[in-house]
Amino acid sequence: MKFAPIIDPAARKPAPKPVRVDLRKAFGIGTGLWILALLICLLLRTLGIDTHDLVYVCEAGVVIGILLLVWEFFDRWDYRRLGK
């Protein structure tokens, strides 16, 4: 019966354990793409195209990406420390 887990919580399947993923790859690729976008905006700016606002957005993306990499470093450090 599909309603058995709702009526009787003991009939539920056990929840799967969370998967530990490597966020360094995701944050690193994202930050790299923001750096590439920043370089393109700066190149367009030297060609005379107004990309003033876009440069600020790309700079913010790079800063946030670096902050996320720092956060991930300390999160992984805590995870390893607590796992021992």
C-alpha positions as CSV (number, residue, x, y, z in Angstrom):
1,M,0.0,0.0,0.0
2,K,1.4,3.4,-1.0
3,F,0.0,5.1,2.1
4,A,1.6,2.8,4.6
5,P,4.7,5.0,5.2
6,I,2.3,7.9,5.9
7,I,0.1,5.9,8.3
8,D,2.9,3.9,9.9
9,P,6.4,5.6,10.0
10,A,8.0,2.2,10.8
11,A,7.1,1.0,7.3
12,R,9.3,3.6,5.7
13,K,12.5,2.7,3.9
14,P,15.7,4.0,5.6
15,A,17.0,7.2,4.1
16,P,20.1,6.9,2.0
17,K,23.3,8.4,3.4
18,P,24.3,11.7,1.9
19,V,27.0,11.6,-0.7
20,R,30.2,13.6,0.0
21,V,31.0,15.5,-3.2
22,D,34.1,17.5,-4.1
23,L,32.9,21.1,-4.3
24,R,36.4,22.3,-5.3
25,K,35.8,21.2,-8.9
26,A,32.4,23.0,-9.1
27,F,33.6,26.2,-7.4
28,G,36.9,26.2,-9.3
29,I,35.2,25.8,-12.7
30,G,32.7,28.5,-11.9
31,T,35.4,30.9,-10.7
32,G,37.4,30.2,-13.8
33,L,34.5,31.0,-16.0
34,W,33.9,34.3,-14.1
35,I,37.6,35.1,-14.6
36,L,37.3,34.3,-18.4
37,A,34.2,36.5,-18.6
38,L,36.0,39.3,-16.8
39,L,38.9,39.1,-19.2
40,I,36.5,39.3,-22.1
41,C,34.8,42.3,-20.7
42,L,38.1,44.0,-20.1
43,L,39.1,43.3,-23.7
44,L,35.8,44.7,-25.0
45,R,36.4,47.8,-22.8
46,T,39.7,48.4,-24.4
47,L,38.0,48.2,-27.8
48,G,35.7,51.0,-26.8
49,I,32.6,49.0,-25.9
50,D,30.9,50.1,-22.6
51,T,31.1,47.1,-20.3
52,H,31.4,49.1,-17.1
53,D,28.5,47.3,-15.3
54,L,29.5,43.9,-16.6
55,V,33.0,44.3,-15.2
56,Y,31.5,44.8,-11.7
57,V,29.3,41.7,-12.1
58,C,32.3,39.6,-13.2
59,E,34.4,40.9,-10.3
60,A,31.7,40.0,-7.9
61,G,31.5,36.5,-9.4
62,V,35.2,36.1,-9.0
63,V,35.2,37.3,-5.4
64,I,32.2,35.1,-4.5
65,G,33.9,32.1,-6.1
66,I,37.1,32.6,-4.2
67,L,35.2,33.0,-0.9
68,L,33.4,29.7,-1.7
69,L,36.7,28.0,-2.3
70,V,37.9,29.2,1.1
71,W,34.7,28.1,2.7
72,E,35.0,24.7,1.1
73,F,38.6,24.3,2.3
74,F,37.6,24.9,5.9
75,D,34.4,22.8,5.6
76,R,36.5,19.9,4.3
77,W,39.1,20.4,7.0
78,D,36.3,20.2,9.7
79,Y,34.9,17.1,8.0
80,R,38.2,15.4,8.1
81,R,39.0,16.5,11.7
82,L,35.6,15.3,13.0
83,G,35.8,12.0,11.0
84,K,38.8,10.8,12.9
